[in-house]
Structures are given as structure tokens and as C-alpha cells.
Amino acid sequence: MTTIPSRFAQLSRVSGSPAEARLRVIDLYRAWIRAAPEIVTLYALPVTPNYVRYCIRQRFEANRHVTDPRAIEVLLHKGRLEFQETVNCWKQTDHVMGILLKVEERPQRTFLQKFFEGRDEDAVRPAASGVV
């Protein structure tokens, strides 16, 4: 397949209102969903397009709570960049399977939970300390 770098390139722009940002998010989501069969074919993934769509939806749902317009713009830019890199086949299969399709569920820990784990910061030496 021929790679066309400008295939999905778009000018960087900032949404003027939350409604416009919402439309841009929906447009990006639709682009990802429509490209799911192509992604499976390009990378010869051992999963179905429906599973790819499910993972894409999970990634979007994870950021549903974001309301800061600047954070939304950053997420839109990163999402568009990931989409362009994925569909133009600029990634390897391991990247798609490990990053895009990996379900990221990390339990939230409170300060006290971290404290009770007993992490000793002095036991960890920085690599640049010169101490062997």
C-alpha cells in the first residue's frame, strides 16, 4: 500500500465554542470507527473490527469527563495524530496491539494507600547519580 503523508492531514485549529469542540470530537470518533476494518486489514490484527471499535469507544469514554477547552484541544490533536499515524501505517503491529487496543484500567490509589506500601525514596538511586 502506498503511504500518502497528507492523506489525513488537517490544519491545527482551535474550537471557538464547546459545541464546535463537541462536533470535532464526534467527527474524529466517526473517522476512527469507520477506519476500524481498514486498521484490522492493514496490520493483520488477530482481532475483529468490532473489537477495535470497542477499544476505540473505551478510549473516547475514558476522556468523557474532560471539560477544560484547552485539554479537549490537546486530546483532539493527539487523537488526530494517532489516527493519521495508524491509518497511514506508520506504526507497527505491536504498537497498535499494545497501545491502541490495550485496556488501561489502573486502580486509583489514595495517598494513604501509597504511604502504607512503604515506598522508600532513599532506596531508589537516580541513574545519573554516579553511585554504583
C-alpha atoms as a printed R data frame, in Angstrom:
    type eleno elety resid chain resno       x       y      z
1   ATOM     1    CA   MET     A     1   0.000   0.000  0.000
2   ATOM     2    CA   THR     A     2   1.233   3.468 -0.829
3   ATOM     3    CA   THR     A     3   1.622   5.867  2.058
4   ATOM     4    CA   ILE     A     4   0.243   9.330  1.396
5   ATOM     5    CA   PRO     A     5   1.503  11.552  4.229
6   ATOM     6    CA   SER     A     6  -1.065  14.275  3.647
7   ATOM     7    CA   ARG     A     7  -3.945  11.796  3.409
8   ATOM     8    CA   PHE     A     8  -5.498  12.793  6.707
9   ATOM     9    CA   ALA     A     9  -3.553  15.975  7.434
10  ATOM    10    CA   GLN     A    10  -5.584  18.876  8.770
11  ATOM    11    CA   LEU     A    11  -4.690  22.358  9.811
12  ATOM    12    CA   SER     A    12  -4.355  22.870 13.542
13  ATOM    13    CA   ARG     A    13  -7.303  24.866 14.730
14  ATOM    14    CA   VAL     A    14  -8.925  25.806 17.981
15  ATOM    15    CA   SER     A    15 -12.604  25.329 18.610
16  ATOM    16    CA   GLY     A    16 -14.498  28.558 19.150
17  ATOM    17    CA   SER     A    17 -17.111  27.062 21.428
18  ATOM    18    CA   PRO     A    18 -17.838  23.880 23.367
19  ATOM    19    CA   ALA     A    19 -20.413  22.946 20.709
20  ATOM    20    CA   GLU     A    20 -17.779  23.179 17.975
21  ATOM    21    CA   ALA     A    21 -15.341  21.109 20.054
22  ATOM    22    CA   ARG     A    22 -18.059  18.501 20.540
23  ATOM    23    CA   LEU     A    23 -18.635  18.320 16.776
24  ATOM    24    CA   ARG     A    24 -14.902  17.905 16.183
25  ATOM    25    CA   VAL     A    25 -14.735  15.098 18.757
26  ATOM    26    CA   ILE     A    26 -17.683  13.348 17.117
27  ATOM    27    CA   ASP     A    27 -16.032  13.750 13.701
28  ATOM    28    CA   LEU     A    28 -12.802  12.199 14.993
29  ATOM    29    CA   TYR     A    29 -14.735   9.371 16.656
30  ATOM    30    CA   ARG     A    30 -16.570   8.605 13.410
31  ATOM    31    CA   ALA     A    31 -13.303   8.603 11.481
32  ATOM    32    CA   TRP     A    32 -11.804   6.071 13.911
33  ATOM    33    CA   ILE     A    33 -14.913   3.866 13.828
34  ATOM    34    CA   ARG     A    34 -15.076   3.900 10.023
35  ATOM    35    CA   ALA     A    35 -11.373   3.035  9.773
36  ATOM    36    CA   ALA     A    36 -11.593   0.009 12.080
37  ATOM    37    CA   PRO     A    37 -11.894  -2.594  9.267
38  ATOM    38    CA   GLU     A    38  -9.032  -0.943  7.394
39  ATOM    39    CA   ILE     A    39  -6.857  -0.972 10.528
40  ATOM    40    CA   VAL     A    40  -7.505  -4.680 11.055
41  ATOM    41    CA   THR     A    41  -6.606  -5.385  7.423
42  ATOM    42    CA   LEU     A    42  -3.525  -3.129  7.293
43  ATOM    43    CA   TYR     A    43  -1.919  -4.567 10.391
44  ATOM    44    CA   ALA     A    44  -3.273  -8.131 10.020
45  ATOM    45    CA   LEU     A    45  -4.584  -7.977 13.567
46  ATOM    46    CA   PRO     A    46  -5.856 -11.188 15.172
47  ATOM    47    CA   VAL     A    47  -8.994  -9.362 16.348
48  ATOM    48    CA   THR     A    48 -12.262  -8.406 14.715
49  ATOM    49    CA   PRO     A    49 -13.179  -4.877 13.587
50  ATOM    50    CA   ASN     A    50 -15.885  -4.904 16.257
51  ATOM    51    CA   TYR     A    51 -13.264  -5.392 18.972
52  ATOM    52    CA   VAL     A    52 -11.236  -2.498 17.537
53  ATOM    53    CA   ARG     A    53 -14.375  -0.358 17.606
54  ATOM    54    CA   TYR     A    54 -14.981  -1.411 21.207
55  ATOM    55    CA   CYS     A    55 -11.440  -0.378 22.192
56  ATOM    56    CA   ILE     A    56 -11.788   2.935 20.368
57  ATOM    57    CA   ARG     A    57 -15.019   3.617 22.223
58  ATOM    58    CA   GLN     A    58 -13.333   2.818 25.548
59  ATOM    59    CA   ARG     A    59 -10.565   5.303 24.766
60  ATOM    60    CA   PHE     A    60 -13.098   8.033 24.000
61  ATOM    61    CA   GLU     A    61 -15.247   7.178 27.023
62  ATOM    62    CA   ALA     A    62 -12.208   7.440 29.308
63  ATOM    63    CA   ASN     A    63 -11.979  11.141 28.451
64  ATOM    64    CA   ARG     A    64 -15.685  11.899 28.521
65  ATOM    65    CA   HIS     A    65 -15.401  13.809 31.810
66  ATOM    66    CA   VAL     A    66 -12.938  16.389 30.400
67  ATOM    67    CA   THR     A    67 -14.497  19.862 30.298
68  ATOM    68    CA   ASP     A    68 -11.481  22.167 30.051
69  ATOM    69    CA   PRO     A    69 -11.420  23.558 26.471
70  ATOM    70    CA   ARG     A    70  -7.615  23.526 26.322
71  ATOM    71    CA   ALA     A    71  -7.465  19.895 27.448
72  ATOM    72    CA   ILE     A    72 -10.091  18.988 24.849
73  ATOM    73    CA   GLU     A    73  -7.992  20.659 22.149
74  ATOM    74    CA   VAL     A    74  -4.901  18.720 23.220
75  ATOM    75    CA   LEU     A    75  -6.836  15.440 23.227
76  ATOM    76    CA   LEU     A    76  -8.268  16.240 19.794
77  ATOM    77    CA   HIS     A    77  -4.817  16.988 18.422
78  ATOM    78    CA   LYS     A    78  -3.344  13.783 19.879
79  ATOM    79    CA   GLY     A    79  -6.301  11.743 18.649
80  ATOM    80    CA   ARG     A    80  -5.994  13.140 15.132
81  ATOM    81    CA   LEU     A    81  -2.251  12.474 15.177
82  ATOM    82    CA   GLU     A    82  -2.761   8.872 16.347
83  ATOM    83    CA   PHE     A    83  -5.406   8.383 13.677
84  ATOM    84    CA   GLN     A    84  -3.160   9.677 10.901
85  ATOM    85    CA   GLU     A    85  -0.205   7.574 12.059
86  ATOM    86    CA   THR     A    86  -2.342   4.452 12.401
87  ATOM    87    CA   VAL     A    87  -4.184   4.650  9.087
88  ATOM    88    CA   ASN     A    88  -1.070   5.671  7.137
89  ATOM    89    CA   CYS     A    89   0.609   2.528  8.530
90  ATOM    90    CA   TRP     A    90   3.350   4.479 10.297
91  ATOM    91    CA   LYS     A    91   3.107   2.158 13.288
92  ATOM    92    CA   GLN     A    92   3.984  -1.456 13.732
93  ATOM    93    CA   THR     A    93   1.521  -4.147 14.696
94  ATOM    94    CA   ASP     A    94   2.887  -4.262 18.246
95  ATOM    95    CA   HIS     A    95   2.188  -0.551 18.660
96  ATOM    96    CA   VAL     A    96  -1.400  -0.954 17.579
97  ATOM    97    CA   MET     A    97  -1.994  -4.049 19.698
98  ATOM    98    CA   GLY     A    98  -0.158  -2.747 22.754
99  ATOM    99    CA   ILE     A    99  -1.096   0.914 22.797
100 ATOM   100    CA   LEU     A   100  -4.335   1.294 20.912
101 ATOM   101    CA   LEU     A   101  -6.067  -1.926 21.899
102 ATOM   102    CA   LYS     A   102  -4.739  -2.324 25.447
103 ATOM   103    CA   VAL     A   103  -7.396  -1.683 28.034
104 ATOM   104    CA   GLU     A   104  -5.932   0.715 30.570
105 ATOM   105    CA   GLU     A   105  -7.589   0.094 33.894
106 ATOM   106    CA   ARG     A   106  -5.336   1.150 36.702
107 ATOM   107    CA   PRO     A   107  -6.925   1.297 40.145
108 ATOM   108    CA   GLN     A   108  -6.830   4.681 41.783
109 ATOM   109    CA   ARG     A   109  -4.817   4.756 44.982
110 ATOM   110    CA   THR     A   110  -5.139   7.301 47.724
111 ATOM   111    CA   PHE     A   111  -2.221   8.970 49.429
112 ATOM   112    CA   LEU     A   112  -2.534   6.682 52.419
113 ATOM   113    CA   GLN     A   113  -2.539   3.554 50.265
114 ATOM   114    CA   LYS     A   114   0.683   4.724 48.643
115 ATOM   115    CA   PHE     A   115   2.084   5.589 52.065
116 ATOM   116    CA   PHE     A   116   1.253   2.178 53.538
117 ATOM   117    CA   GLU     A   117   3.038   0.465 50.652
118 ATOM   118    CA   GLY     A   118   6.199   1.821 52.251
119 ATOM   119    CA   ARG     A   119   7.996   3.115 49.220
120 ATOM   120    CA   ASP     A   120  11.404   4.225 50.371
121 ATOM   121    CA   GLU     A   121  12.533   7.088 48.140
122 ATOM   122    CA   ASP     A   122  16.100   6.876 49.508
123 ATOM   123    CA   ALA     A   123  16.431   3.280 48.312
124 ATOM   124    CA   VAL     A   124  15.945   4.403 44.726
125 ATOM   125    CA   ARG     A   125  19.052   5.996 43.266
126 ATOM   126    CA   PRO     A   126  18.826   8.139 40.149
127 ATOM   127    CA   ALA     A   127  20.751   6.766 37.159
128 ATOM   128    CA   ALA     A   128  22.787   9.965 36.869
129 ATOM   129    CA   SER     A   129  23.954   9.945 40.500
130 ATOM   130    CA   GLY     A   130  27.240   8.228 39.665
131 ATOM   131    CA   VAL     A   131  26.868   5.873 42.651
132 ATOM   132    CA   VAL     A   132  27.252   2.205 41.818
